[in-house]
Amino acid sequence: MLTTNGTKYVFVCDPDECDTLIEVTCVSGFDFPNGVIEHTCPCGRQMAYVSATILSSQLTKEEQMETTITDTYNPNLLVTYKKIDGDEVSYPTEKVADIEWSLDQSRRNYKNLTEKQNAWYSKESKLRSLLAEVYENSDDQGSLASIAEIFDIPLTKEIEYTAWVRVDLTIEVELNGDYDAIADYIAQNLTVDSYDSMISVNNHEIDRIEEGEY
């Protein structure tokens, strides 16, 4: 929890020899003398200055914000991040270079997977068209059916039909309502659909609307 305004500095030591990370927080008005930002590691080496984070006590614990100013790119900077693997959550700390390598590998794997999927869908589409073309007249429909089953391709085709349907309906209206507008109301609200997934209603057209006898 922040208690005052100030700046938090991060230093790292030689990653090949020591690999120590130290954070130094200076309150406002008490900063590094003469503006020279440097720190000596307990091992005796001069540490590398990585970043500065501006702190503010005016923010609540839930609203804390940090503005990080990085002077130079440091591939050996240690970063702690949230990792979600299924139901497991962890907070590993890794070097920037290792995280960059993992991200690059992920991008490569995703690109390769996308290319393979696109190639698969292209071949599957060609096979689907070929089966639809040759299956009915083939002398070996059993083998073609086995191939279709392996690639999970249904041996079906689409045929267009036109059905003329009469619909008898009842509408409740006001006694002094505008009966002339009922035809337009029906045309705008009457729809045709199918409960069978094998039937797709592409279009419907109302030929005429007649008032019944009462």
Backbone bond lengths (Angstrom), bond angles and torsions (degrees), N, CA, C in turn:
res aa  C-N    CA-C-N  psi(-1)  N-CA   C-N-CA  omega(-1)  CA-C   N-CA-C  phi
1 M - - - 1.467 - - 1.513 109.81 -
2 L 1.354 120.11 134.22 1.445 123.42 -178.33 1.518 110.57 -74.61
3 T 1.342 116.68 138.15 1.458 121.15 -179.57 1.519 112.23 -114.24
4 T 1.315 119.21 -17.99 1.464 121.28 -177.35 1.507 109.89 -161.22
5 N 1.342 116.25 168.20 1.454 120.14 174.64 1.523 109.33 -75.95
6 G 1.309 115.93 148.70 1.457 119.17 178.75 1.509 111.73 171.92
7 T 1.327 115.57 -162.30 1.458 121.72 -178.60 1.521 109.27 -137.23
8 K 1.325 115.71 135.30 1.461 121.23 176.13 1.523 108.89 -105.53
9 Y 1.350 116.91 125.08 1.451 122.63 -179.25 1.527 109.41 -108.02
10 V 1.321 115.08 144.39 1.461 121.26 179.76 1.525 108.79 -119.22
11 F 1.351 115.89 130.67 1.459 122.44 178.05 1.523 109.05 -126.76
12 V 1.335 116.40 146.61 1.462 120.96 175.21 1.513 108.68 -130.06
13 C 1.330 113.98 149.42 1.457 119.76 179.10 1.531 109.71 -96.61
14 D 1.308 116.81 176.69 1.461 123.27 -178.37 1.528 109.29 -54.91
15 P 1.367 119.13 114.78 1.469 120.58 -176.55 1.518 113.64 -66.93
16 D 1.324 117.71 -20.37 1.460 120.18 -179.32 1.530 112.37 -86.24
17 E 1.357 116.43 -16.08 1.454 119.61 -176.88 1.526 113.18 -117.36
18 C 1.347 115.76 -41.85 1.466 119.39 -172.92 1.527 112.22 -126.45
19 D 1.347 116.72 -51.37 1.468 123.36 177.48 1.529 112.64 62.00
20 T 1.334 116.83 38.52 1.457 121.89 177.33 1.522 110.06 -89.74
21 L 1.347 117.19 140.98 1.457 122.87 175.18 1.521 108.45 -118.29
22 I 1.332 116.93 129.29 1.461 122.46 -178.45 1.520 109.24 -130.01
23 E 1.349 116.74 133.59 1.453 122.33 174.76 1.527 109.10 -108.27
24 V 1.334 116.18 131.44 1.462 122.43 -179.74 1.519 107.89 -120.74
25 T 1.342 118.23 122.23 1.454 122.91 178.92 1.521 109.82 -106.53
26 C 1.334 116.03 124.56 1.462 122.24 178.71 1.520 108.62 -114.77
27 V 1.347 117.92 126.70 1.452 120.66 177.55 1.516 109.39 -74.26
28 S 1.340 115.89 161.06 1.456 121.18 -177.78 1.524 110.36 -58.67
29 G 1.340 115.38 133.49 1.463 120.80 179.69 1.507 113.31 92.81
30 F 1.350 117.56 -12.90 1.459 121.20 179.89 1.526 108.03 -129.40
31 D 1.318 115.49 82.84 1.459 120.12 -176.21 1.519 108.99 -114.32
32 F 1.331 116.82 -170.93 1.446 120.94 179.18 1.527 109.24 -63.90
33 P 1.320 118.91 134.92 1.474 121.05 -177.63 1.515 112.15 -65.50
34 N 1.358 114.81 141.55 1.467 122.27 177.24 1.523 112.94 60.09
35 G 1.355 117.19 15.32 1.457 120.20 177.21 1.517 114.23 72.91
36 V 1.337 118.46 8.96 1.469 121.52 179.61 1.521 108.67 -90.61
37 I 1.342 116.53 110.77 1.461 121.58 -177.07 1.525 109.18 -94.64
38 E 1.317 115.90 106.11 1.459 119.78 179.58 1.518 108.82 -154.21
39 H 1.345 114.98 159.35 1.465 120.20 -178.66 1.522 108.78 -153.55
40 T 1.331 116.01 144.91 1.458 121.72 -179.35 1.519 109.94 -104.14
41 C 1.318 117.07 130.85 1.464 122.87 -179.48 1.532 109.69 -72.72
42 P 1.332 117.47 151.52 1.469 119.55 175.15 1.531 113.06 -56.18
43 C 1.341 116.71 -22.31 1.461 119.05 178.60 1.522 112.11 -78.60
44 G 1.347 116.39 -7.49 1.448 120.73 178.30 1.506 115.04 101.27
45 R 1.315 119.25 -8.95 1.457 122.20 -179.27 1.532 110.53 -84.61
46 Q 1.323 115.15 153.92 1.459 121.01 174.08 1.533 108.01 -77.60
47 M 1.346 117.85 124.53 1.452 121.28 -175.58 1.530 111.37 -82.98
48 A 1.333 116.29 154.70 1.469 122.01 178.06 1.523 108.95 -86.59
49 Y 1.332 115.54 129.79 1.465 121.28 177.60 1.526 108.44 -78.13
50 V 1.342 117.29 123.26 1.462 121.80 -173.46 1.522 112.40 -102.26
51 S 1.338 116.98 -54.41 1.456 118.72 -173.55 1.516 110.86 -157.67
52 A 1.362 114.19 165.15 1.455 121.53 175.11 1.521 108.38 -129.54
53 T 1.337 116.54 134.69 1.465 121.63 -179.20 1.519 109.28 -118.80
54 I 1.337 116.81 123.18 1.457 122.06 -179.86 1.523 109.19 -81.03
55 L 1.342 116.92 126.72 1.456 122.35 -178.84 1.523 110.43 -108.18
56 S 1.341 116.57 150.63 1.460 121.08 179.53 1.514 109.95 -142.37
57 S 1.356 117.68 128.40 1.459 122.25 -179.66 1.513 111.78 -82.04
58 Q 1.337 118.77 -4.71 1.455 121.56 -179.31 1.527 112.07 -77.43
59 L 1.323 117.79 -8.74 1.451 121.83 -179.59 1.522 110.15 -95.84
60 T 1.316 116.73 144.36 1.454 120.80 176.16 1.518 109.22 -74.58
61 K 1.327 116.38 172.80 1.459 120.61 -179.06 1.506 111.07 -62.78
62 E 1.361 117.72 -36.73 1.456 121.47 -179.56 1.523 111.52 -77.33
63 E 1.369 117.37 -19.55 1.457 120.04 -173.66 1.521 112.89 -108.20
64 Q 1.329 117.67 12.01 1.458 120.02 -177.31 1.520 110.56 -58.44
65 M 1.325 114.80 134.50 1.460 121.09 178.33 1.520 108.21 -128.27
66 E 1.293 116.92 142.29 1.453 122.04 178.32 1.516 109.55 -124.80
67 T 1.328 115.85 129.78 1.457 121.77 175.87 1.517 108.00 -106.28
68 T 1.318 116.92 112.30 1.458 121.35 -175.89 1.515 110.71 -99.19
69 I 1.324 116.33 129.83 1.455 122.56 179.39 1.520 107.65 -113.50
70 T 1.310 117.35 111.39 1.463 121.99 -178.57 1.521 109.68 -103.99
71 D 1.328 116.48 120.88 1.450 120.91 -177.91 1.519 112.21 -74.82
72 T 1.330 117.03 -43.98 1.457 121.06 -176.00 1.519 109.54 -136.17
73 Y 1.323 114.54 155.15 1.463 119.99 176.86 1.519 109.24 -75.64
74 N 1.315 116.13 128.84 1.459 120.77 -177.95 1.522 109.27 -127.88
75 P 1.333 118.29 101.41 1.468 120.62 -177.55 1.526 112.62 -66.55
76 N 1.352 117.47 -15.80 1.459 120.69 -178.95 1.525 112.92 -96.72
77 L 1.342 116.98 6.47 1.455 120.61 178.48 1.524 109.92 -64.39
78 L 1.323 116.93 133.56 1.459 121.80 178.96 1.523 109.72 -85.56
79 V 1.328 116.64 130.40 1.459 122.48 -178.03 1.526 109.02 -127.79
80 T 1.331 116.02 131.15 1.463 121.68 174.83 1.517 109.10 -101.19
81 Y 1.331 117.96 127.70 1.450 121.87 -176.52 1.529 110.01 -137.56
82 K 1.339 114.95 164.93 1.460 120.82 -179.69 1.525 109.49 -89.91
83 K 1.320 117.24 127.58 1.457 122.89 -179.39 1.519 109.15 -119.32
84 I 1.332 116.67 125.35 1.463 122.30 179.58 1.523 108.73 -112.60
85 D 1.314 116.71 118.76 1.462 122.81 179.08 1.519 107.99 -124.95
86 G 1.352 115.90 92.74 1.456 119.69 -175.01 1.521 109.91 68.90
87 D 1.334 116.56 -121.18 1.462 121.50 178.32 1.528 112.06 -93.35
88 E 1.323 117.46 -2.44 1.463 121.16 -177.04 1.537 110.45 -96.09
89 V 1.327 116.11 133.60 1.465 122.74 177.94 1.524 108.26 -119.84
90 S 1.331 116.27 130.53 1.459 121.11 179.10 1.517 109.62 -137.18
91 Y 1.315 115.88 167.31 1.471 121.31 -178.61 1.531 108.82 -130.12
92 P 1.321 116.52 74.89 1.472 119.44 -178.83 1.530 111.93 -74.40
93 T 1.318 115.90 157.04 1.461 122.82 175.58 1.520 108.08 -117.80
94 E 1.318 116.48 120.70 1.459 121.20 -177.92 1.519 110.13 -135.23
95 K 1.303 115.79 163.75 1.460 120.87 175.77 1.529 110.05 -75.44
96 V 1.317 115.78 152.80 1.459 120.83 179.33 1.523 110.44 -57.42
97 A 1.334 117.22 -40.78 1.471 120.82 -178.27 1.532 111.11 -61.67
98 D 1.342 116.91 -39.78 1.468 120.06 -179.89 1.526 111.14 -69.17
99 I 1.345 116.74 -38.68 1.464 120.31 177.92 1.522 110.24 -65.63
100 E 1.331 116.87 -41.67 1.464 120.84 178.39 1.519 110.75 -61.63
101 W 1.329 117.03 -40.95 1.472 120.46 -179.87 1.532 109.70 -64.09
102 S 1.350 117.35 -42.21 1.462 121.19 179.58 1.523 111.16 -63.94
103 L 1.347 116.74 -41.87 1.461 120.67 179.01 1.527 110.83 -64.92
104 D 1.319 116.54 -40.23 1.464 119.80 179.40 1.519 110.75 -65.20
105 Q 1.341 117.25 -41.02 1.457 120.50 177.27 1.525 111.07 -63.47
106 S 1.338 117.04 -39.08 1.466 120.74 178.91 1.517 110.92 -63.89
107 R 1.337 116.59 -42.51 1.470 120.07 178.06 1.518 111.13 -62.96
108 R 1.329 116.84 -41.65 1.470 120.59 178.86 1.534 110.93 -64.02
109 N 1.344 115.68 -44.43 1.461 119.59 -179.39 1.526 110.73 -63.79
110 Y 1.338 116.37 -41.58 1.469 120.08 179.57 1.525 110.58 -64.52
111 K 1.329 116.75 -41.14 1.463 120.15 179.24 1.529 110.84 -63.71
112 N 1.340 115.98 -44.55 1.470 119.73 179.12 1.518 111.69 -63.61
113 L 1.341 116.49 -41.00 1.462 120.16 179.24 1.521 111.11 -64.36
114 T 1.343 116.86 -41.99 1.466 120.89 178.94 1.518 111.17 -62.47
115 E 1.334 116.73 -43.12 1.464 120.75 179.47 1.529 111.01 -63.75
116 K 1.334 116.59 -40.49 1.468 120.14 179.18 1.535 110.77 -67.34
117 Q 1.336 117.02 -39.58 1.465 120.31 178.40 1.520 111.23 -64.28
118 N 1.334 116.34 -43.21 1.467 120.02 178.98 1.528 110.84 -62.80
119 A 1.343 116.15 -40.87 1.463 119.79 178.23 1.531 110.58 -65.19
120 W 1.344 116.36 -39.27 1.469 120.42 178.76 1.523 110.98 -63.06
121 Y 1.341 117.01 -47.71 1.462 120.31 -178.49 1.530 111.02 -63.10
122 S 1.324 117.10 -35.50 1.459 120.37 178.51 1.538 110.84 -65.57
123 K 1.335 116.50 -45.18 1.463 120.17 179.54 1.527 110.89 -67.76
124 E 1.351 116.90 -39.86 1.459 120.53 179.56 1.515 111.08 -63.29
125 S 1.333 117.53 -37.61 1.457 121.49 178.59 1.533 110.74 -66.03
126 K 1.324 116.67 -41.24 1.465 120.24 178.10 1.531 110.84 -64.95
127 L 1.340 116.66 -41.79 1.459 120.17 179.41 1.525 110.77 -65.64
128 R 1.331 117.15 -39.53 1.459 121.27 178.47 1.525 110.36 -60.93
129 S 1.337 116.98 -43.03 1.469 121.02 179.93 1.523 110.83 -66.92
130 L 1.349 116.79 -39.13 1.460 120.70 -179.97 1.528 111.43 -65.31
131 L 1.334 116.88 -43.16 1.466 120.08 179.32 1.524 111.08 -63.87
132 A 1.323 116.95 -41.26 1.461 120.15 178.85 1.525 111.59 -63.74
133 E 1.332 115.74 -28.36 1.466 120.04 -176.76 1.526 112.46 -81.83
134 V 1.340 117.68 -38.18 1.465 119.72 -170.16 1.521 113.93 -108.47
135 Y 1.331 119.07 -12.36 1.468 119.67 -170.80 1.531 112.59 -62.92
136 E 1.327 118.14 -48.89 1.468 120.81 -173.03 1.519 112.33 -60.71
137 N 1.321 118.23 -36.09 1.478 121.73 -176.32 1.527 112.70 -99.52
138 S 1.331 117.45 9.25 1.461 120.32 -177.29 1.528 110.94 -82.25
139 D 1.338 115.39 146.14 1.468 121.19 175.89 1.532 111.19 -87.11
140 D 1.329 116.68 -5.41 1.462 120.33 -178.60 1.531 109.31 -130.49
141 Q 1.325 114.80 61.36 1.462 119.68 -178.86 1.525 111.68 -65.85
142 G 1.328 117.69 -25.55 1.464 120.63 179.09 1.520 111.63 -62.38
143 S 1.364 116.00 -45.08 1.466 119.54 -179.96 1.523 110.64 -66.91
144 L 1.333 116.75 -40.45 1.464 120.01 178.93 1.529 110.78 -64.93
145 A 1.338 116.51 -37.66 1.457 119.72 177.70 1.526 111.11 -65.23
146 S 1.336 117.33 -36.23 1.468 120.82 177.74 1.520 110.95 -66.34
147 I 1.324 116.26 -40.50 1.467 120.16 177.68 1.524 110.29 -63.93
148 A 1.330 115.86 -43.28 1.462 119.80 179.66 1.527 111.08 -62.78
149 E 1.338 117.02 -36.39 1.462 120.64 -179.94 1.520 111.06 -69.04
150 I 1.332 117.02 -38.05 1.470 121.00 179.11 1.527 110.53 -61.19
151 F 1.320 116.63 -42.21 1.466 121.48 -177.94 1.528 112.53 -94.14
152 D 1.341 116.75 9.16 1.460 122.32 177.02 1.532 111.74 54.80
153 I 1.337 115.16 45.95 1.461 121.73 179.05 1.523 109.01 -106.70
154 P 1.319 118.92 118.43 1.469 120.17 179.38 1.527 110.67 -70.85
155 L 1.318 116.09 137.53 1.464 120.64 177.93 1.526 108.60 -87.19
156 T 1.297 115.62 75.15 1.461 122.03 -178.57 1.524 109.60 -134.56
157 K 1.328 115.41 165.66 1.452 121.21 173.39 1.520 108.52 -145.57
158 E 1.306 116.78 162.93 1.456 121.77 -177.20 1.526 110.58 -103.05
159 I 1.333 116.07 134.42 1.464 122.88 177.88 1.525 107.66 -125.45
160 E 1.324 117.32 132.66 1.457 121.00 -179.71 1.530 111.22 -89.48
161 Y 1.331 116.45 136.14 1.459 123.14 177.05 1.520 108.72 -130.50
162 T 1.322 114.74 157.24 1.462 121.06 172.56 1.520 108.14 -121.86
163 A 1.332 116.63 124.93 1.467 121.83 -178.53 1.523 109.00 -115.99
164 W 1.348 116.41 131.12 1.463 121.35 175.54 1.520 107.47 -96.76
165 V 1.321 116.17 121.63 1.458 121.37 -173.28 1.528 109.38 -122.88
166 R 1.315 116.11 135.98 1.454 121.62 171.75 1.520 108.43 -101.49
167 V 1.318 116.24 131.33 1.459 121.94 -178.52 1.523 108.73 -120.12
168 D 1.324 117.00 120.14 1.469 122.10 173.83 1.524 107.66 -99.88
169 L 1.317 116.81 123.84 1.454 119.89 -176.53 1.520 110.95 -137.28
170 T 1.307 115.72 161.96 1.458 122.89 179.34 1.521 109.03 -124.50
171 I 1.341 117.82 135.18 1.454 123.03 -179.78 1.526 108.72 -124.09
172 E 1.303 117.30 134.04 1.453 121.81 176.15 1.523 108.77 -91.07
173 V 1.333 117.71 124.72 1.457 122.61 -175.60 1.529 109.67 -130.05
174 E 1.340 115.38 162.52 1.455 121.12 174.71 1.534 109.53 -70.81
175 L 1.329 116.78 149.31 1.460 120.32 -179.57 1.525 111.96 -62.70
176 N 1.321 116.40 -32.13 1.470 119.79 178.58 1.517 110.99 -108.62
177 G 1.343 116.10 28.85 1.459 120.01 -176.99 1.517 112.54 -76.14
178 D 1.332 115.21 172.31 1.462 123.12 178.90 1.528 108.11 -88.33
179 Y 1.334 116.29 94.14 1.454 120.28 -177.03 1.528 112.66 -69.38
180 D 1.328 116.95 -22.71 1.463 119.62 -179.19 1.531 111.70 -67.05
181 A 1.340 116.60 -21.74 1.468 119.66 -177.78 1.527 112.46 -89.80
182 I 1.353 117.09 -3.37 1.462 119.65 -176.53 1.524 111.44 -64.70
183 A 1.316 117.70 -39.48 1.465 120.69 -179.21 1.533 110.79 -59.79
184 D 1.338 115.77 -44.05 1.467 119.42 178.60 1.525 110.59 -65.44
185 Y 1.338 116.33 -37.95 1.468 120.54 179.32 1.525 110.72 -62.22
186 I 1.326 116.46 -43.09 1.466 120.23 179.12 1.526 110.69 -65.23
187 A 1.318 116.11 -44.30 1.466 120.35 -178.62 1.521 111.76 -60.93
188 Q 1.335 116.86 -33.09 1.458 120.69 -177.59 1.529 112.50 -82.29
189 N 1.326 118.19 -23.36 1.463 119.94 -171.99 1.525 114.79 -114.83
190 L 1.315 117.63 -10.19 1.459 120.09 179.11 1.525 109.86 -83.73
191 T 1.325 117.07 125.17 1.462 121.55 179.94 1.517 109.92 -125.32
192 V 1.327 115.87 160.78 1.458 122.64 178.41 1.521 108.18 -125.09
193 D 1.329 116.55 130.39 1.467 120.48 -179.07 1.519 109.31 -145.17
194 S 1.323 116.41 175.10 1.457 121.67 179.57 1.521 109.45 -131.50
195 Y 1.338 116.25 140.63 1.450 121.35 177.03 1.530 111.94 -85.66
196 D 1.302 117.25 -8.46 1.461 121.97 -178.52 1.525 108.78 -94.12
197 S 1.326 117.21 125.87 1.465 121.22 -178.31 1.526 112.43 -66.56
198 M 1.342 117.52 -17.12 1.458 120.66 179.70 1.526 111.77 -81.67
199 I 1.334 116.73 -11.38 1.468 120.61 -179.49 1.523 108.97 -110.58
200 S 1.298 116.69 126.68 1.459 122.25 177.48 1.524 108.89 -116.84
201 V 1.331 117.08 117.16 1.465 121.60 178.71 1.524 107.99 -83.05
202 N 1.318 116.12 110.05 1.464 120.70 -176.18 1.525 112.69 -83.97
203 N 1.321 116.61 -31.61 1.463 119.11 -176.04 1.534 109.06 -164.10
204 H 1.307 116.12 152.46 1.466 119.50 171.89 1.527 108.74 -142.06
205 E 1.320 115.01 146.13 1.470 120.87 -176.41 1.523 108.99 -134.85
206 I 1.329 116.52 131.40 1.468 121.38 178.26 1.533 108.79 -89.78
207 D 1.329 115.13 116.71 1.453 119.92 -176.67 1.537 111.19 -75.60
208 R 1.309 117.11 -47.95 1.457 120.01 179.11 1.520 108.79 -159.17
209 I 1.353 115.56 158.89 1.461 122.36 178.38 1.515 107.80 -128.76
210 E 1.314 116.34 124.37 1.468 121.19 -177.91 1.528 109.20 -123.00
211 E 1.324 116.21 142.54 1.434 121.08 176.61 1.518 109.12 -80.91
212 G 1.339 117.35 134.29 1.448 121.05 -178.96 1.520 110.89 -80.02
213 E 1.302 115.11 169.90 1.456 120.74 179.06 1.528 109.80 -81.82
214 Y 1.326 117.06 141.48 1.458 122.68 177.66 1.514 111.07 -145.97
